[in-house]
Amino acid sequence: MFLSYNGNMTILNVIATSHGTDSVAGREAITLIREQIKFLLAQRNDGVEYRIHAAYVDVESPSVDDAAASLPNDEPCVIVPILLFSAQ
């Protein structure tokens, strides 16, 4: 993940979004990916506090809209798709 910012941002909310699944193994995989994102962003030395949030397109909640609406209006956010594949 490459993220570059040259402003004065101190907080960035990252809405890590997946499709959602009923599968226990699938949910565990998504949780692991989110944990890895959190770990990698914590390694950055750019003075930004990265806050990772879960959101789902379908099946699970919260929805992307609900996750974004729950954030403070004065804090920026980015929506990141974390797993794109063809469901079977």
N, C-alpha and C positions, 0 to 999 in steps of 0.2 A: 504494500500500500504506500503510495507516494502522496504526500500532502505538503503543500508549500503555502506559506502565508507570511506576508511581510508587514502586516498591520500591528495593532495593539490588542488583538484578541487574547483574552485570558482564559476563556472557557469555550469549548466546542462540544456540543452534544452530538453524538454519533448514533443515529438510529439504524442499527444493524438489522436489516429486514430480510426475512426468509418467507417462503411460500406458506409454511405451516404444514404440520403432518400429525396424523394419529399414531404414528409409529414411535415406540419408545426409543429405538435405536436412532431414528431420524432426529428426534428431539435432543438426544444426547449429543449427536454430531453437531447440531446447530449451536448448542450450548458451548461445546468445545471451541468452535470457530469464534464465537463471541469472546470467549476467554482469551484466545490467542490474539484477537484484535486488541483487546484491552492491554494485554502484556506488551505487545509491540508498540502501541502508542505511549505506554508508560516509559519506554526506553528513550523517547524523544527528549531533547534538551532545549525546547523552544519556548518554555514558559507558559505553555497552554495546558490547562486542565481538561483532559478528554473524558467525557462522561458517556459511557456506552449504555444504550437503551435497546430493548427488544421490541420488535414490531413484526407483524405478519400480514401477508396479502390475503390469506384465506385459512380456514380450518381453526386456527388458534387466535388468541387475542393477547395484547391489544392490536388494533389495526394501525396502519401507518398514520392515518388521520388522528386517531385517538392519542397515539404516542407523541406526535408533534404538538397536538393541542395541550398536552399535559406539561409542556416545557414553559419556563418563564418567557414572556414576550421579548425581553431584552437580551436573551441569550441565543446566539446563532446555532443552527443545527445543519447537519448534512445527512441525507438518507443514503445508506450504502446497501446495495443488494449483496448478500453474503453467500448465496447458493443458488445458482441458476442451472437447472437441468430439466430433462423431460421426465415427467412423472409417469409411472407405469401402473 
